[in-house]
């Protein structure tokens, strides 16, 4: 479990199946985060260029 950096809601992540470089999407706001570290779990918000 981690926290969305955009809306601060919780994002559920199965730490057994993720790998560095995977992208997880916040179910609440749709923000995409890239996995940059597994242990400890760290996500980086992907800023969409428009
Ligand atoms: Zn969010």
mmCIF file of the protein (N, C-alpha, C, O) and its ligand, coordinates in Angstrom:
data_MODEL
# 
_entry.id   MODEL 
# 
loop_
_entity.id 
_entity.type 
_entity.pdbx_number_of_molecules 
1 polymer     1 
2 non-polymer 1 
# 
_entity_poly.entity_id                      1 
_entity_poly.type                           'polypeptide(L)' 
_entity_poly.nstd_linkage                   no 
_entity_poly.nstd_monomer                   no 
_entity_poly.pdbx_seq_one_letter_code       
;(UNK)(UNK)(UNK)(UNK)(UNK)(UNK)(UNK)(UNK)(UNK)(UNK)(UNK)(UNK)(UNK)(UNK)(UNK)(UNK)
(UNK)(UNK)(UNK)(UNK)(UNK)(UNK)(UNK)(UNK)(UNK)(UNK)(UNK)(UNK)(UNK)(UNK)(UNK)(UNK)
(UNK)(UNK)(UNK)(UNK)(UNK)(UNK)(UNK)(UNK)(UNK)(UNK)(UNK)(UNK)(UNK)(UNK)(UNK)(UNK)
(UNK)(UNK)
;
_entity_poly.pdbx_seq_one_letter_code_can   XXXXXXXXXXXXXXXXXXXXXXXXXXXXXXXXXXXXXXXXXXXXXXXXXX 
_entity_poly.pdbx_strand_id                 A 
# 
loop_
_entity_poly_seq.entity_id 
_entity_poly_seq.num 
_entity_poly_seq.mon_id 
_entity_poly_seq.hetero 
1 1  UNK n 
1 2  UNK n 
1 3  UNK n 
1 4  UNK n 
1 5  UNK n 
1 6  UNK n 
1 7  UNK n 
1 8  UNK n 
1 9  UNK n 
1 10 UNK n 
1 11 UNK n 
1 12 UNK n 
1 13 UNK n 
1 14 UNK n 
1 15 UNK n 
1 16 UNK n 
1 17 UNK n 
1 18 UNK n 
1 19 UNK n 
1 20 UNK n 
1 21 UNK n 
1 22 UNK n 
1 23 UNK n 
1 24 UNK n 
1 25 UNK n 
1 26 UNK n 
1 27 UNK n 
1 28 UNK n 
1 29 UNK n 
1 30 UNK n 
1 31 UNK n 
1 32 UNK n 
1 33 UNK n 
1 34 UNK n 
1 35 UNK n 
1 36 UNK n 
1 37 UNK n 
1 38 UNK n 
1 39 UNK n 
1 40 UNK n 
1 41 UNK n 
1 42 UNK n 
1 43 UNK n 
1 44 UNK n 
1 45 UNK n 
1 46 UNK n 
1 47 UNK n 
1 48 UNK n 
1 49 UNK n 
1 50 UNK n 
# 
loop_
_struct_asym.id 
_struct_asym.entity_id 
A 1 
B 2 
# 
loop_
_chem_comp.id 
_chem_comp.type 
_chem_comp.mon_nstd_flag 
UNK 'L-peptide linking' . 
ZN  non-polymer         . 
# 
_pdbx_entity_nonpoly.entity_id   2 
_pdbx_entity_nonpoly.name        ? 
_pdbx_entity_nonpoly.comp_id     ZN 
# 
_pdbx_nonpoly_scheme.asym_id         B 
_pdbx_nonpoly_scheme.entity_id       2 
_pdbx_nonpoly_scheme.mon_id          ZN 
_pdbx_nonpoly_scheme.ndb_seq_num     1 
_pdbx_nonpoly_scheme.pdb_seq_num     101 
_pdbx_nonpoly_scheme.auth_seq_num    101 
_pdbx_nonpoly_scheme.pdb_mon_id      ZN 
_pdbx_nonpoly_scheme.auth_mon_id     ZN 
_pdbx_nonpoly_scheme.pdb_strand_id   A 
_pdbx_nonpoly_scheme.pdb_ins_code    . 
# 
loop_
_atom_site.group_PDB 
_atom_site.id 
_atom_site.type_symbol 
_atom_site.label_atom_id 
_atom_site.label_alt_id 
_atom_site.label_comp_id 
_atom_site.label_asym_id 
_atom_site.label_entity_id 
_atom_site.label_seq_id 
_atom_site.pdbx_PDB_ins_code 
_atom_site.Cartn_x 
_atom_site.Cartn_y 
_atom_site.Cartn_z 
_atom_site.occupancy 
_atom_site.B_iso_or_equiv 
_atom_site.pdbx_formal_charge 
_atom_site.auth_seq_id 
_atom_site.auth_comp_id 
_atom_site.auth_asym_id 
_atom_site.auth_atom_id 
_atom_site.pdbx_PDB_model_num 
ATOM   1   N  N  . UNK A 1 1  ? 0.859   -1.204  0.000   1.00 0.00 ? 1   UNK A N  1 
ATOM   2   C  CA . UNK A 1 1  ? 0.000   0.000   0.000   1.00 0.00 ? 1   UNK A CA 1 
ATOM   3   C  C  . UNK A 1 1  ? 0.884   1.240   0.000   1.00 0.00 ? 1   UNK A C  1 
ATOM   4   O  O  . UNK A 1 1  ? 1.853   1.334   0.754   1.00 0.00 ? 1   UNK A O  1 
ATOM   5   N  N  . UNK A 1 2  ? 0.538   2.167   -0.843  1.00 0.00 ? 2   UNK A N  1 
ATOM   6   C  CA . UNK A 1 2  ? 1.277   3.424   -0.882  1.00 0.00 ? 2   UNK A CA 1 
ATOM   7   C  C  . UNK A 1 2  ? 0.286   4.559   -1.105  1.00 0.00 ? 2   UNK A C  1 
ATOM   8   O  O  . UNK A 1 2  ? -0.924  4.344   -1.181  1.00 0.00 ? 2   UNK A O  1 
ATOM   9   N  N  . UNK A 1 3  ? 0.812   5.741   -1.204  1.00 0.00 ? 3   UNK A N  1 
ATOM   10  C  CA . UNK A 1 3  ? -0.061  6.906   -1.278  1.00 0.00 ? 3   UNK A CA 1 
ATOM   11  C  C  . UNK A 1 3  ? 0.140   7.641   -2.592  1.00 0.00 ? 3   UNK A C  1 
ATOM   12  O  O  . UNK A 1 3  ? 1.269   7.848   -3.037  1.00 0.00 ? 3   UNK A O  1 
ATOM   13  N  N  . UNK A 1 4  ? -0.948  8.027   -3.197  1.00 0.00 ? 4   UNK A N  1 
ATOM   14  C  CA . UNK A 1 4  ? -0.896  8.802   -4.431  1.00 0.00 ? 4   UNK A CA 1 
ATOM   15  C  C  . UNK A 1 4  ? -0.274  10.170  -4.150  1.00 0.00 ? 4   UNK A C  1 
ATOM   16  O  O  . UNK A 1 4  ? -0.658  10.858  -3.205  1.00 0.00 ? 4   UNK A O  1 
ATOM   17  N  N  . UNK A 1 5  ? 0.687   10.548  -4.985  1.00 0.00 ? 5   UNK A N  1 
ATOM   18  C  CA . UNK A 1 5  ? 1.352   11.834  -4.758  1.00 0.00 ? 5   UNK A CA 1 
ATOM   19  C  C  . UNK A 1 5  ? 0.528   13.006  -5.295  1.00 0.00 ? 5   UNK A C  1 
ATOM   20  O  O  . UNK A 1 5  ? 0.854   14.169  -5.061  1.00 0.00 ? 5   UNK A O  1 
ATOM   21  N  N  . UNK A 1 6  ? -0.519  12.685  -5.999  1.00 0.00 ? 6   UNK A N  1 
ATOM   22  C  CA . UNK A 1 6  ? -1.364  13.732  -6.560  1.00 0.00 ? 6   UNK A CA 1 
ATOM   23  C  C  . UNK A 1 6  ? -2.531  14.058  -5.629  1.00 0.00 ? 6   UNK A C  1 
ATOM   24  O  O  . UNK A 1 6  ? -2.795  15.226  -5.344  1.00 0.00 ? 6   UNK A O  1 
ATOM   25  N  N  . UNK A 1 7  ? -3.225  13.029  -5.159  1.00 0.00 ? 7   UNK A N  1 
ATOM   26  C  CA . UNK A 1 7  ? -4.428  13.284  -4.363  1.00 0.00 ? 7   UNK A CA 1 
ATOM   27  C  C  . UNK A 1 7  ? -4.343  12.715  -2.945  1.00 0.00 ? 7   UNK A C  1 
ATOM   28  O  O  . UNK A 1 7  ? -5.276  12.870  -2.157  1.00 0.00 ? 7   UNK A O  1 
ATOM   29  N  N  . UNK A 1 8  ? -3.217  12.049  -2.618  1.00 0.00 ? 8   UNK A N  1 
ATOM   30  C  CA . UNK A 1 8  ? -2.991  11.533  -1.270  1.00 0.00 ? 8   UNK A CA 1 
ATOM   31  C  C  . UNK A 1 8  ? -3.921  10.401  -0.874  1.00 0.00 ? 8   UNK A C  1 
ATOM   32  O  O  . UNK A 1 8  ? -3.995  10.053  0.305   1.00 0.00 ? 8   UNK A O  1 
ATOM   33  N  N  . UNK A 1 9  ? -4.626  9.822   -1.822  1.00 0.00 ? 9   UNK A N  1 
ATOM   34  C  CA . UNK A 1 9  ? -5.408  8.650   -1.483  1.00 0.00 ? 9   UNK A CA 1 
ATOM   35  C  C  . UNK A 1 9  ? -4.497  7.421   -1.529  1.00 0.00 ? 9   UNK A C  1 
ATOM   36  O  O  . UNK A 1 9  ? -3.368  7.480   -2.017  1.00 0.00 ? 9   UNK A O  1 
ATOM   37  N  N  . UNK A 1 10 ? -5.013  6.323   -1.013  1.00 0.00 ? 10  UNK A N  1 
ATOM   38  C  CA . UNK A 1 10 ? -4.195  5.123   -0.983  1.00 0.00 ? 10  UNK A CA 1 
ATOM   39  C  C  . UNK A 1 10 ? -4.268  4.378   -2.300  1.00 0.00 ? 10  UNK A C  1 
ATOM   40  O  O  . UNK A 1 10 ? -5.332  4.261   -2.908  1.00 0.00 ? 10  UNK A O  1 
ATOM   41  N  N  . UNK A 1 11 ? -3.124  3.877   -2.732  1.00 0.00 ? 11  UNK A N  1 
ATOM   42  C  CA . UNK A 1 11 ? -3.063  3.029   -3.917  1.00 0.00 ? 11  UNK A CA 1 
ATOM   43  C  C  . UNK A 1 11 ? -2.639  1.644   -3.438  1.00 0.00 ? 11  UNK A C  1 
ATOM   44  O  O  . UNK A 1 11 ? -1.616  1.494   -2.770  1.00 0.00 ? 11  UNK A O  1 
ATOM   45  N  N  . UNK A 1 12 ? -3.423  0.650   -3.781  1.00 0.00 ? 12  UNK A N  1 
ATOM   46  C  CA . UNK A 1 12 ? -3.045  -0.709  -3.383  1.00 0.00 ? 12  UNK A CA 1 
ATOM   47  C  C  . UNK A 1 12 ? -2.133  -1.307  -4.437  1.00 0.00 ? 12  UNK A C  1 
ATOM   48  O  O  . UNK A 1 12 ? -2.452  -1.321  -5.626  1.00 0.00 ? 12  UNK A O  1 
ATOM   49  N  N  . UNK A 1 13 ? -0.992  -1.799  -3.977  1.00 0.00 ? 13  UNK A N  1 
ATOM   50  C  CA . UNK A 1 13 ? 0.002   -2.376  -4.864  1.00 0.00 ? 13  UNK A CA 1 
ATOM   51  C  C  . UNK A 1 13 ? 0.403   -3.732  -4.311  1.00 0.00 ? 13  UNK A C  1 
ATOM   52  O  O  . UNK A 1 13 ? 0.661   -3.871  -3.116  1.00 0.00 ? 13  UNK A O  1 
ATOM   53  N  N  . UNK A 1 14 ? 0.455   -4.725  -5.177  1.00 0.00 ? 14  UNK A N  1 
ATOM   54  C  CA . UNK A 1 14 ? 0.974   -6.021  -4.756  1.00 0.00 ? 14  UNK A CA 1 
ATOM   55  C  C  . UNK A 1 14 ? 2.478   -6.005  -4.933  1.00 0.00 ? 14  UNK A C  1 
ATOM   56  O  O  . UNK A 1 14 ? 2.990   -6.124  -6.046  1.00 0.00 ? 14  UNK A O  1 
ATOM   57  N  N  . UNK A 1 15 ? 3.176   -5.857  -3.824  1.00 0.00 ? 15  UNK A N  1 
ATOM   58  C  CA . UNK A 1 15 ? 4.631   -5.685  -3.896  1.00 0.00 ? 15  UNK A CA 1 
ATOM   59  C  C  . UNK A 1 15 ? 5.346   -6.933  -4.400  1.00 0.00 ? 15  UNK A C  1 
ATOM   60  O  O  . UNK A 1 15 ? 6.532   -6.885  -4.726  1.00 0.00 ? 15  UNK A O  1 
ATOM   61  N  N  . UNK A 1 16 ? 4.627   -8.046  -4.464  1.00 0.00 ? 16  UNK A N  1 
ATOM   62  C  CA . UNK A 1 16 ? 5.264   -9.276  -4.950  1.00 0.00 ? 16  UNK A CA 1 
ATOM   63  C  C  . UNK A 1 16 ? 5.308   -9.319  -6.472  1.00 0.00 ? 16  UNK A C  1 
ATOM   64  O  O  . UNK A 1 16 ? 6.129   -10.025 -7.057  1.00 0.00 ? 16  UNK A O  1 
ATOM   65  N  N  . UNK A 1 17 ? 4.424   -8.564  -7.107  1.00 0.00 ? 17  UNK A N  1 
ATOM   66  C  CA . UNK A 1 17 ? 4.328   -8.681  -8.561  1.00 0.00 ? 17  UNK A CA 1 
ATOM   67  C  C  . UNK A 1 17 ? 4.882   -7.476  -9.303  1.00 0.00 ? 17  UNK A C  1 
ATOM   68  O  O  . UNK A 1 17 ? 5.084   -7.534  -10.516 1.00 0.00 ? 17  UNK A O  1 
ATOM   69  N  N  . UNK A 1 18 ? 5.128   -6.388  -8.589  1.00 0.00 ? 18  UNK A N  1 
ATOM   70  C  CA . UNK A 1 18 ? 5.629   -5.208  -9.279  1.00 0.00 ? 18  UNK A CA 1 
ATOM   71  C  C  . UNK A 1 18 ? 7.127   -5.304  -9.502  1.00 0.00 ? 18  UNK A C  1 
ATOM   72  O  O  . UNK A 1 18 ? 7.825   -6.072  -8.839  1.00 0.00 ? 18  UNK A O  1 
ATOM   73  N  N  . UNK A 1 19 ? 7.604   -4.514  -10.443 1.00 0.00 ? 19  UNK A N  1 
ATOM   74  C  CA . UNK A 1 19 ? 9.039   -4.402  -10.644 1.00 0.00 ? 19  UNK A CA 1 
ATOM   75  C  C  . UNK A 1 19 ? 9.366   -2.958  -10.996 1.00 0.00 ? 19  UNK A C  1 
ATOM   76  O  O  . UNK A 1 19 ? 8.494   -2.180  -11.383 1.00 0.00 ? 19  UNK A O  1 
ATOM   77  N  N  . UNK A 1 20 ? 10.638  -2.623  -10.854 1.00 0.00 ? 20  UNK A N  1 
ATOM   78  C  CA . UNK A 1 20 ? 11.054  -1.250  -11.142 1.00 0.00 ? 20  UNK A CA 1 
ATOM   79  C  C  . UNK A 1 20 ? 10.730  -0.914  -12.592 1.00 0.00 ? 20  UNK A C  1 
ATOM   80  O  O  . UNK A 1 20 ? 11.003  -1.697  -13.501 1.00 0.00 ? 20  UNK A O  1 
ATOM   81  N  N  . UNK A 1 21 ? 10.148  0.254   -12.789 1.00 0.00 ? 21  UNK A N  1 
ATOM   82  C  CA . UNK A 1 21 ? 9.763   0.683   -14.123 1.00 0.00 ? 21  UNK A CA 1 
ATOM   83  C  C  . UNK A 1 21 ? 8.292   0.464   -14.416 1.00 0.00 ? 21  UNK A C  1 
ATOM   84  O  O  . UNK A 1 21 ? 7.757   1.012   -15.380 1.00 0.00 ? 21  UNK A O  1 
ATOM   85  N  N  . UNK A 1 22 ? 7.629   -0.347  -13.576 1.00 0.00 ? 22  UNK A N  1 
ATOM   86  C  CA . UNK A 1 22 ? 6.192   -0.525  -13.751 1.00 0.00 ? 22  UNK A CA 1 
ATOM   87  C  C  . UNK A 1 22 ? 5.460   0.784   -13.481 1.00 0.00 ? 22  UNK A C  1 
ATOM   88  O  O  . UNK A 1 22 ? 5.937   1.637   -12.733 1.00 0.00 ? 22  UNK A O  1 
ATOM   89  N  N  . UNK A 1 23 ? 4.318   0.922   -14.091 1.00 0.00 ? 23  UNK A N  1 
ATOM   90  C  CA . UNK A 1 23 ? 3.505   2.112   -13.879 1.00 0.00 ? 23  UNK A CA 1 
ATOM   91  C  C  . UNK A 1 23 ? 2.222   1.696   -13.164 1.00 0.00 ? 23  UNK A C  1 
ATOM   92  O  O  . UNK A 1 23 ? 1.528   0.771   -13.587 1.00 0.00 ? 23  UNK A O  1 
ATOM   93  N  N  . UNK A 1 24 ? 1.926   2.393   -12.081 1.00 0.00 ? 24  UNK A N  1 
ATOM   94  C  CA . UNK A 1 24 ? 0.674   2.150   -11.376 1.00 0.00 ? 24  UNK A CA 1 
ATOM   95  C  C  . UNK A 1 24 ? -0.194  3.402   -11.501 1.00 0.00 ? 24  UNK A C  1 
ATOM   96  O  O  . UNK A 1 24 ? 0.298   4.530   -11.483 1.00 0.00 ? 24  UNK A O  1 
ATOM   97  N  N  . UNK A 1 25 ? -1.484  3.166   -11.628 1.00 0.00 ? 25  UNK A N  1 
ATOM   98  C  CA . UNK A 1 25 ? -2.414  4.273   -11.825 1.00 0.00 ? 25  UNK A CA 1 
ATOM   99  C  C  . UNK A 1 25 ? -3.301  4.396   -10.604 1.00 0.00 ? 25  UNK A C  1 
ATOM   100 O  O  . UNK A 1 25 ? -3.880  3.416   -10.135 1.00 0.00 ? 25  UNK A O  1 
ATOM   101 N  N  . UNK A 1 26 ? -3.399  5.612   -10.097 1.00 0.00 ? 26  UNK A N  1 
ATOM   102 C  CA . UNK A 1 26 ? -4.287  5.882   -8.978  1.00 0.00 ? 26  UNK A CA 1 
ATOM   103 C  C  . UNK A 1 26 ? -5.725  5.685   -9.428  1.00 0.00 ? 26  UNK A C  1 
ATOM   104 O  O  . UNK A 1 26 ? -6.152  6.246   -10.437 1.00 0.00 ? 26  UNK A O  1 
ATOM   105 N  N  . UNK A 1 27 ? -6.475  4.879   -8.667  1.00 0.00 ? 27  UNK A N  1 
ATOM   106 C  CA . UNK A 1 27 ? -7.856  4.609   -9.064  1.00 0.00 ? 27  UNK A CA 1 
ATOM   107 C  C  . UNK A 1 27 ? -8.762  5.796   -8.791  1.00 0.00 ? 27  UNK A C  1 
ATOM   108 O  O  . UNK A 1 27 ? -9.860  5.880   -9.341  1.00 0.00 ? 27  UNK A O  1 
ATOM   109 N  N  . UNK A 1 28 ? -8.314  6.711   -7.948  1.00 0.00 ? 28  UNK A N  1 
ATOM   110 C  CA . UNK A 1 28 ? -9.151  7.858   -7.591  1.00 0.00 ? 28  UNK A CA 1 
ATOM   111 C  C  . UNK A 1 28 ? -9.011  9.005   -8.592  1.00 0.00 ? 28  UNK A C  1 
ATOM   112 O  O  . UNK A 1 28 ? -10.013 9.555   -9.051  1.00 0.00 ? 28  UNK A O  1 
ATOM   113 N  N  . UNK A 1 29 ? -7.765  9.370   -8.934  1.00 0.00 ? 29  UNK A N  1 
ATOM   114 C  CA . UNK A 1 29 ? -7.566  10.544  -9.778  1.00 0.00 ? 29  UNK A CA 1 
ATOM   115 C  C  . UNK A 1 29 ? -6.918  10.206  -11.118 1.00 0.00 ? 29  UNK A C  1 
ATOM   116 O  O  . UNK A 1 29 ? -6.832  11.064  -11.997 1.00 0.00 ? 29  UNK A O  1 
ATOM   117 N  N  . UNK A 1 30 ? -6.465  8.968   -11.282 1.00 0.00 ? 30  UNK A N  1 
ATOM   118 C  CA . UNK A 1 30 ? -5.922  8.571   -12.566 1.00 0.00 ? 30  UNK A CA 1 
ATOM   119 C  C  . UNK A 1 30 ? -4.468  8.946   -12.787 1.00 0.00 ? 30  UNK A C  1 
ATOM   120 O  O  . UNK A 1 30 ? -3.936  8.734   -13.877 1.00 0.00 ? 30  UNK A O  1 
ATOM   121 N  N  . UNK A 1 31 ? -3.810  9.505   -11.763 1.00 0.00 ? 31  UNK A N  1 
ATOM   122 C  CA . UNK A 1 31 ? -2.409  9.893   -11.901 1.00 0.00 ? 31  UNK A CA 1 
ATOM   123 C  C  . UNK A 1 31 ? -1.535  8.650   -12.052 1.00 0.00 ? 31  UNK A C  1 
ATOM   124 O  O  . UNK A 1 31 ? -1.744  7.642   -11.376 1.00 0.00 ? 31  UNK A O  1 
ATOM   125 N  N  . UNK A 1 32 ? -0.555  8.738   -12.947 1.00 0.00 ? 32  UNK A N  1 
ATOM   126 C  CA . UNK A 1 32 ? 0.332   7.608   -13.169 1.00 0.00 ? 32  UNK A CA 1 
ATOM   127 C  C  . UNK A 1 32 ? 1.613   7.797   -12.384 1.00 0.00 ? 32  UNK A C  1 
ATOM   128 O  O  . UNK A 1 32 ? 2.174   8.891   -12.327 1.00 0.00 ? 32  UNK A O  1 
ATOM   129 N  N  . UNK A 1 33 ? 2.069   6.699   -11.774 1.00 0.00 ? 33  UNK A N  1 
ATOM   130 C  CA . UNK A 1 33 ? 3.309   6.727   -11.007 1.00 0.00 ? 33  UNK A CA 1 
ATOM   131 C  C  . UNK A 1 33 ? 4.207   5.611   -11.488 1.00 0.00 ? 33  UNK A C  1 
ATOM   132 O  O  . UNK A 1 33 ? 3.738   4.498   -11.727 1.00 0.00 ? 33  UNK A O  1 
ATOM   133 N  N  . UNK A 1 34 ? 5.482   5.886   -11.632 1.00 0.00 ? 34  UNK A N  1 
ATOM   134 C  CA . UNK A 1 34 ? 6.442   4.851   -11.990 1.00 0.00 ? 34  UNK A CA 1 
ATOM   135 C  C  . UNK A 1 34 ? 7.118   4.328   -10.730 1.00 0.00 ? 34  UNK A C  1 
ATOM   136 O  O  . UNK A 1 34 ? 7.475   5.089   -9.831  1.00 0.00 ? 34  UNK A O  1 
ATOM   137 N  N  . UNK A 1 35 ? 7.285   3.006   -10.689 1.00 0.00 ? 35  UNK A N  1 
ATOM   138 C  CA . UNK A 1 35 ? 7.998   2.394   -9.563  1.00 0.00 ? 35  UNK A CA 1 
ATOM   139 C  C  . UNK A 1 35 ? 9.490   2.672   -9.733  1.00 0.00 ? 35  UNK A C  1 
ATOM   140 O  O  . UNK A 1 35 ? 10.093  2.250   -10.720 1.00 0.00 ? 35  UNK A O  1 
ATOM   141 N  N  . UNK A 1 36 ? 10.080  3.373   -8.786  1.00 0.00 ? 36  UNK A N  1 
ATOM   142 C  CA . UNK A 1 36 ? 11.514  3.653   -8.878  1.00 0.00 ? 36  UNK A CA 1 
ATOM   143 C  C  . UNK A 1 36 ? 12.306  2.864   -7.845  1.00 0.00 ? 36  UNK A C  1 
ATOM   144 O  O  . UNK A 1 36 ? 13.532  2.783   -7.932  1.00 0.00 ? 36  UNK A O  1 
ATOM   145 N  N  . UNK A 1 37 ? 11.619  2.284   -6.875  1.00 0.00 ? 37  UNK A N  1 
ATOM   146 C  CA . UNK A 1 37 ? 12.295  1.464   -5.865  1.00 0.00 ? 37  UNK A CA 1 
ATOM   147 C  C  . UNK A 1 37 ? 11.272  0.505   -5.270  1.00 0.00 ? 37  UNK A C  1 
ATOM   148 O  O  . UNK A 1 37 ? 10.112  0.868   -5.073  1.00 0.00 ? 37  UNK A O  1 
ATOM   149 N  N  . UNK A 1 38 ? 11.705  -0.718  -4.986  1.00 0.00 ? 38  UNK A N  1 
ATOM   150 C  CA . UNK A 1 38 ? 10.788  -1.723  -4.442  1.00 0.00 ? 38  UNK A CA 1 
ATOM   151 C  C  . UNK A 1 38 ? 10.907  -1.787  -2.919  1.00 0.00 ? 38  UNK A C  1 
ATOM   152 O  O  . UNK A 1 38 ? 9.898   -1.859  -2.218  1.00 0.00 ? 38  UNK A O  1 
ATOM   153 N  N  . UNK A 1 39 ? 12.120  -1.763  -2.417  1.00 0.00 ? 39  UNK A N  1 
ATOM   154 C  CA . UNK A 1 39 ? 12.328  -1.913  -0.977  1.00 0.00 ? 39  UNK A CA 1 
ATOM   155 C  C  . UNK A 1 39 ? 13.346  -0.887  -0.511  1.00 0.00 ? 39  UNK A C  1 
ATOM   156 O  O  . UNK A 1 39 ? 14.547  -1.125  -0.638  1.00 0.00 ? 39  UNK A O  1 
ATOM   157 N  N  . UNK A 1 40 ? 12.912  0.237   0.019   1.00 0.00 ? 40  UNK A N  1 
ATOM   158 C  CA . UNK A 1 40 ? 11.519  0.560   0.319   1.00 0.00 ? 40  UNK A CA 1 
ATOM   159 C  C  . UNK A 1 40 ? 10.765  0.949   -0.944  1.00 0.00 ? 40  UNK A C  1 
ATOM   160 O  O  . UNK A 1 40 ? 11.359  1.393   -1.926  1.00 0.00 ? 40  UNK A O  1 
ATOM   161 N  N  . UNK A 1 41 ? 9.465   0.779   -0.904  1.00 0.00 ? 41  UNK A N  1 
ATOM   162 C  CA . UNK A 1 41 ? 8.641   1.107   -2.061  1.00 0.00 ? 41  UNK A CA 1 
ATOM   163 C  C  . UNK A 1 41 ? 8.617   2.617   -2.291  1.00 0.00 ? 41  UNK A C  1 
ATOM   164 O  O  . UNK A 1 41 ? 8.230   3.394   -1.418  1.00 0.00 ? 41  UNK A O  1 
ATOM   165 N  N  . UNK A 1 42 ? 9.040   3.004   -3.489  1.00 0.00 ? 42  UNK A N  1 
ATOM   166 C  CA . UNK A 1 42 ? 9.006   4.421   -3.827  1.00 0.00 ? 42  UNK A CA 1 
ATOM   167 C  C  . UNK A 1 42 ? 8.403   4.600   -5.202  1.00 0.00 ? 42  UNK A C  1 
ATOM   168 O  O  . UNK A 1 42 ? 8.719   3.868   -6.140  1.00 0.00 ? 42  UNK A O  1 
ATOM   169 N  N  . UNK A 1 43 ? 7.539   5.575   -5.303  1.00 0.00 ? 43  UNK A N  1 
ATOM   170 C  CA . UNK A 1 43 ? 6.908   5.888   -6.575  1.00 0.00 ? 43  UNK A CA 1 
ATOM   171 C  C  . UNK A 1 43 ? 7.281   7.297   -6.983  1.00 0.00 ? 43  UNK A C  1 
ATOM   172 O  O  . UNK A 1 43 ? 7.538   8.164   -6.147  1.00 0.00 ? 43  UNK A O  1 
ATOM   173 N  N  . UNK A 1 44 ? 7.304   7.504   -8.296  1.00 0.00 ? 44  UNK A N  1 
ATOM   174 C  CA . UNK A 1 44 ? 7.540   8.850   -8.797  1.00 0.00 ? 44  UNK A CA 1 
ATOM   175 C  C  . UNK A 1 44 ? 6.375   9.222   -9.688  1.00 0.00 ? 44  UNK A C  1 
ATOM   176 O  O  . UNK A 1 44 ? 6.032   8.493   -10.619 1.00 0.00 ? 44  UNK A O  1 
ATOM   177 N  N  . UNK A 1 45 ? 5.774   10.353  -9.400  1.00 0.00 ? 45  UNK A N  1 
ATOM   178 C  CA . UNK A 1 45 ? 4.642   10.822  -10.195 1.00 0.00 ? 45  UNK A CA 1 
ATOM   179 C  C  . UNK A 1 45 ? 5.105   11.140  -11.618 1.00 0.00 ? 45  UNK A C  1 
ATOM   180 O  O  . UNK A 1 45 ? 6.086   11.852  -11.832 1.00 0.00 ? 45  UNK A O  1 
ATOM   181 N  N  . UNK A 1 46 ? 4.371   10.590  -12.574 1.00 0.00 ? 46  UNK A N  1 
ATOM   182 C  CA . UNK A 1 46 ? 4.683   10.880  -13.974 1.00 0.00 ? 46  UNK A CA 1 
ATOM   183 C  C  . UNK A 1 46 ? 3.873   12.090  -14.401 1.00 0.00 ? 46  UNK A C  1 
ATOM   184 O  O  . UNK A 1 46 ? 2.643   12.057  -14.438 1.00 0.00 ? 46  UNK A O  1 
ATOM   185 N  N  . UNK A 1 47 ? 4.579   13.144  -14.719 1.00 0.00 ? 47  UNK A N  1 
ATOM   186 C  CA . UNK A 1 47 ? 3.913   14.373  -15.134 1.00 0.00 ? 47  UNK A CA 1 
ATOM   187 C  C  . UNK A 1 47 ? 3.583   14.270  -16.618 1.00 0.00 ? 47  UNK A C  1 
ATOM   188 O  O  . UNK A 1 47 ? 4.464   14.095  -17.460 1.00 0.00 ? 47  UNK A O  1 
ATOM   189 N  N  . UNK A 1 48 ? 2.315   14.381  -16.911 1.00 0.00 ? 48  UNK A N  1 
ATOM   190 C  CA . UNK A 1 48 ? 1.903   14.324  -18.302 1.00 0.00 ? 48  UNK A CA 1 
ATOM   191 C  C  . UNK A 1 48 ? 2.097   15.679  -18.949 1.00 0.00 ? 48  UNK A C  1 
ATOM   192 O  O  . UNK A 1 48 ? 1.678   16.710  -18.423 1.00 0.00 ? 48  UNK A O  1 
ATOM   193 N  N  . UNK A 1 49 ? 2.742   15.652  -20.100 1.00 0.00 ? 49  UNK A N  1 
ATOM   194 C  CA . UNK A 1 49 ? 2.897   16.898  -20.841 1.00 0.00 ? 49  UNK A CA 1 
ATOM   195 C  C  . UNK A 1 49 ? 1.726   17.043  -21.792 1.00 0.00 ? 49  UNK A C  1 
ATOM   196 O  O  . UNK A 1 49 ? 1.378   16.116  -22.523 1.00 0.00 ? 49  UNK A O  1 
ATOM   197 N  N  . UNK A 1 50 ? 1.130   18.211  -21.769 1.00 0.00 ? 50  UNK A N  1 
ATOM   198 C  CA . UNK A 1 50 ? -0.039  18.405  -22.620 1.00 0.00 ? 50  UNK A CA 1 
ATOM   199 C  C  . UNK A 1 50 ? 0.171   19.592  -23.547 1.00 0.00 ? 50  UNK A C  1 
ATOM   200 O  O  . UNK A 1 50 ? -0.710  19.915  -24.345 1.00 0.00 ? 50  UNK A O  1 
HETATM 201 ZN ZN . ZN  B 2 .  ? -4.668  10.023  -6.879  1.00 0.00 ? 101 ZN  A ZN 1 
# 
